[in-house]
Amino acid sequence: MNMKEADIAEVAIENLKNNAGITGKWKNSRLKGIDGTIELQVNGVKYVFNAEVVNELRNYQLATIKEKAAAHPPLLIIAKHLFPKIKEELRHLNIAYLETSGNIFAKAGDMMVWVDAQPPLKQEKEKLNRAFTKTGLKVIFHFLLDEELINRPYREIANRTEAALGNINYIVNGLKEMGYLLMITRHRYVFNNKKDLLNKWVTAYAEKLRPTLKVGTFKFLKEEDFRNWKNLPLRTEKTCWGGEPAADLLTHYLQPGELTLYTIESRKELIKNYRLIPDENGNVTVFKKFWNYNDVNDNITPPLLIYADLMQTRDRRCIETATKIYEEFLQHKY
């Protein structure tokens, strides 16, 4: 089933009626900031919500949704599909939602309705775009760190990103097809919709690239080394902090609950140099480092990657810290 955004609300309302016996009416909104209003009739009583229509929600969008809910109460999110953790967070924030499958959560006065039994509607797969393959995500990361790289010869881009030369043309064409690259002269590009590109990269990184970079999970030989992680003698030419410890070093706002390292050191070197022991339930996770350029500090990953790692945790404190990092280090660029 392939739906345009304008159809999402009507499909959701129809399935809500079929599966839960709740009727609804959709009206487009003339108000700035909301897509429309939805009137639900529950046990003969009408309830009206302002509505935001989306395909799906990700962690990085929740801060915006909270602001919109505060500005246009009561707010109801209508989506093709919502992930269980996102629905849990919306319920915690008391923000109503309705999926196209007919699943719903809504509270108003003494009324509460919560239906979560319907499987997601099947969606057509998007046409493959080479820009967001695993290799493409590595290359885009370098573009996001250094926008001028896009205007360098393809061979130089390939060398910098350690990607095969033949892939660079596919990745650049993919970015052009998606509207993220604009040609301003015959030999010069500029990036377009950079914030959207950033958000799409963060989501795709967590789903496609990050899992393939995992070296392993470890714990320290001595427990006190975890508490004293800042004193660990990192070989910064090869290894740096990521995720929560990097965020703490950058913002002094987050006390890490687990540690993340990015490295080109081998497992044997990690065990020897940092007194680590492989442990599936350990609190130190190590990933392969996939870049050579850093615009802030050589003992932490670039802020963009810290932001991406924090956003996929679903931890509120981590999300708050990610927002701080975005506002201080990323917002002016994207």
C-alpha positions in Angstrom: 0.0 0.0 0.0 1.5 3.3 -1.1 -0.1 6.3 0.5 0.4 10.0 0.0 0.7 12.0 3.2 -2.7 13.5 2.6 -4.3 10.1 2.7 -2.8 8.9 5.9 -5.4 10.5 8.2 -8.4 9.0 6.2 -6.9 5.5 6.2 -6.2 5.7 9.9 -9.8 6.9 10.7 -11.3 4.1 8.5 -9.3 1.4 10.3 -10.0 2.9 13.7 -13.7 2.5 12.9 -13.3 -1.0 11.5 -11.1 -2.3 14.4 -12.3 -0.4 17.4 -15.7 1.0 16.5 -14.6 4.6 17.0 -15.6 7.0 14.4 -13.6 10.1 13.4 -13.8 13.1 11.1 -10.7 14.8 9.5 -10.5 18.5 8.6 -7.6 20.3 7.1 -6.3 23.2 9.2 -5.8 26.8 8.3 -3.7 27.3 11.4 0.0 27.5 11.0 1.8 24.7 12.8 -0.8 21.9 12.6 -1.9 19.8 9.7 -5.6 19.5 10.7 -8.1 18.5 13.3 -9.6 15.2 14.0 -12.9 14.7 15.8 -13.3 11.4 17.5 -16.6 10.0 18.8 -16.2 7.7 21.8 -19.3 6.3 23.5 -21.4 9.1 22.0 -19.1 11.9 23.2 -17.1 14.0 20.7 -13.5 14.9 21.3 -11.5 17.2 19.1 -7.7 17.1 18.7 -5.3 19.1 16.7 -3.4 16.7 14.5 0.1 16.3 13.1 0.4 13.8 10.2 3.7 11.9 9.7 5.0 8.8 8.0 6.7 7.7 11.2 8.5 9.3 14.2 12.1 9.0 15.3 13.8 10.0 18.6 15.3 13.2 17.1 11.7 14.4 16.3 10.3 14.0 19.8 11.6 17.4 21.1 9.8 19.1 18.2 6.6 17.1 18.9 6.7 18.1 22.6 6.9 21.8 21.6 4.0 21.4 19.1 1.9 19.6 21.8 2.5 22.5 24.2 1.7 25.1 21.5 -1.4 23.3 20.1 -3.1 21.2 22.8 -4.5 18.7 22.7 -2.3 17.2 20.0 -2.7 13.8 18.3 -0.1 12.3 16.0 -1.4 10.4 13.0 1.3 8.1 11.5 1.7 5.2 9.1 3.6 3.4 11.8 5.1 4.1 15.2 7.8 2.0 16.9 6.9 0.5 20.3 9.5 2.7 22.2 8.2 5.8 20.5 4.6 5.0 21.4 5.7 4.3 25.0 7.4 7.8 25.1 4.3 9.5 23.6 2.1 7.9 26.2 4.6 9.0 28.9 4.3 12.6 27.5 0.5 12.2 27.3 0.5 12.9 23.6 -2.2 11.0 21.7 -1.5 9.0 18.6 -3.3 7.1 15.9 -1.7 4.6 13.4 -3.0 3.8 10.0 -3.6 0.2 11.3 -6.2 1.6 13.7 -4.0 1.4 16.9 -4.7 4.4 19.1 -3.9 6.1 22.4 -5.9 9.1 23.4 -6.8 10.8 26.7 -9.2 13.7 27.2 -11.0 14.4 30.5 -12.4 11.2 31.8 -12.0 9.4 28.5 -9.0 7.2 27.7 -8.8 4.8 24.8 -5.8 2.6 24.1 -5.8 0.0 21.3 -2.5 -1.7 20.3 -3.5 -5.0 18.8 -3.3 -4.3 15.1 -0.2 -5.2 13.0 1.3 -2.4 10.8 0.0 -2.0 7.3 2.4 -3.4 4.7 4.3 -0.7 2.9 6.0 -0.8 -0.5 9.8 -0.7 -0.2 11.4 2.6 -1.3 13.4 2.5 -4.5 17.0 1.7 -3.6 19.2 4.8 -3.4 22.9 4.2 -3.3 23.4 7.3 -1.2 22.1 5.5 1.9 23.9 2.2 1.6 26.5 1.4 4.3 29.2 2.8 2.1 27.1 5.8 1.2 26.5 6.6 4.9 30.2 6.7 5.5 30.7 9.1 2.6 27.8 11.3 3.6 29.3 11.5 7.1 32.5 13.0 5.7 30.4 15.4 3.5 28.5 16.5 6.7 31.8 17.1 8.5 33.4 18.9 5.5 30.9 20.3 3.0 33.7 21.4 0.6 34.7 17.8 0.1 31.8 17.4 -2.3 33.7 19.7 -4.8 36.9 17.8 -4.7 37.8 15.2 -7.4 36.1 11.8 -7.0 39.5 10.1 -6.5 40.2 12.4 -3.5 36.8 11.8 -2.0 37.4 8.0 -2.4 40.8 8.3 -0.7 39.5 10.4 2.1 36.5 8.2 2.8 38.2 4.8 2.0 35.3 4.1 -0.4 35.7 2.4 -3.8 36.1 5.1 -6.5 33.2 3.6 -8.5 30.8 4.1 -5.6 31.3 7.9 -5.4 29.4 8.7 -8.6 26.4 6.6 -7.4 26.4 8.3 -4.0 26.6 11.8 -5.4 23.8 11.0 -8.0 21.7 9.6 -5.2 22.1 12.8 -3.2 21.1 14.8 -6.2 18.0 12.6 -6.9 16.8 13.2 -3.3 17.3 16.9 -3.6 20.2 17.2 -1.2 22.7 18.5 -3.7 22.3 21.5 -6.0 24.6 22.3 -8.9 25.3 26.1 -8.9 28.0 26.0 -11.6 29.2 23.3 -13.9 31.8 22.1 -11.4 30.4 23.2 -8.1 27.7 21.8 -5.8 26.1 23.1 -2.6 24.1 21.1 -0.1 20.4 21.6 0.2 17.9 20.7 3.0 20.9 20.0 5.2 18.9 19.5 8.4 16.7 16.9 6.7 19.9 15.2 5.4 21.3 15.2 8.9 18.2 13.7 10.4 18.0 11.0 7.6 21.6 10.2 8.1 21.2 9.8 11.9 18.3 7.4 11.4 20.0 5.4 8.7 23.3 5.3 10.6 21.6 3.7 13.6 19.8 1.1 11.5 22.3 0.2 8.8 25.8 1.3 9.5 26.4 1.3 13.3 25.5 -2.4 13.8 28.1 -3.4 11.2 30.8 -1.4 12.9 30.6 -3.2 16.3 33.9 -4.8 17.3 32.6 -6.2 20.6 31.3 -5.7 24.1 33.8 -5.7 27.0 34.3 -4.9 30.7 37.3 -3.7 32.5 39.5 -6.1 34.3 39.3 -3.9 37.4 35.9 -2.4 38.2 37.4 0.9 39.4 38.7 1.5 35.8 35.1 2.1 34.8 34.6 4.8 37.4 38.0 6.3 36.4 37.4 6.1 32.7 38.7 9.6 32.1 42.1 8.5 33.2 42.3 5.7 30.6 45.4 6.4 28.4 43.8 6.3 25.0 46.0 6.1 22.0 44.1 9.0 20.4 45.7 8.5 17.0 43.8 5.2 16.8 41.0 5.3 19.5 38.6 7.9 20.9 35.5 8.1 23.1 32.1 8.1 21.6 28.5 8.2 22.8 28.0 9.0 26.5 31.6 9.5 27.6 32.3 11.8 24.6 29.1 13.7 25.4 30.3 14.1 29.0 33.7 15.4 27.9 32.0 17.8 25.5 29.2 19.2 27.6 29.9 18.1 31.2 26.2 17.4 31.4 25.9 13.6 31.2 27.4 11.0 33.6 27.9 7.9 31.5 26.0 4.8 32.3 28.0 2.9 29.7 31.1 3.6 27.7 31.6 3.7 23.9 34.9 3.6 22.1 35.7 4.0 18.4 39.0 2.5 17.3 41.2 1.0 14.6 43.0 -1.0 17.2 42.6 -4.8 17.1 40.7 -6.7 19.8 44.1 -8.0 21.1 45.4 -4.5 21.3 42.3 -3.3 23.1 42.6 -6.1 25.7 46.3 -5.4 26.2 46.3 -1.6 26.2 43.1 -0.9 28.2 42.8 -4.0 30.4 39.5 -5.0 28.8 37.9 -8.4 28.9 35.3 -9.6 26.3 31.9 -9.8 28.0 28.5 -9.9 26.2 27.0 -8.1 29.2 29.8 -5.7 29.6 29.5 -1.9 29.9 32.1 -1.0 27.3 31.1 -1.2 23.6 33.7 -0.8 20.9 33.0 0.2 17.3 35.3 0.5 14.3 36.4 4.0 13.6 35.5 5.0 10.0 36.8 8.5 9.6 40.1 10.4 9.9 38.9 14.0 10.2 37.8 15.7 13.5 36.7 19.2 13.9 36.7 19.4 17.7 39.0 17.2 19.7 41.1 14.1 18.9 40.0 12.1 22.0 36.3 12.2 21.2 34.2 11.5 18.0 32.9 14.4 16.0 29.8 16.1 17.6 27.7 14.8 14.8 28.5 11.2 15.7 28.1 11.9 19.4 24.6 13.3 18.6 23.8 10.2 16.5 24.9 7.8 19.2 22.9 9.5 21.9 19.7 9.8 19.8 19.5 6.1 19.3 19.7 5.3 23.0 16.0 6.3 23.8 17.3 7.5 27.2 15.8 10.9 28.2 19.0 12.2 29.7 20.9 11.2 26.6 18.3 12.8 24.4 18.5 16.1 26.4 22.3 16.0 26.0 22.0 15.3 22.3 19.8 18.4 22.0 22.4 20.5 23.8 25.1 19.2 21.4 22.9 20.0 18.4 22.2 23.5 19.6 25.8 24.3 20.4 27.8 22.4 17.7 25.5 21.5 14.9 22.6 23.9 14.5 24.7 26.7 12.9 25.9 24.2 10.2 22.6 22.4 9.5 
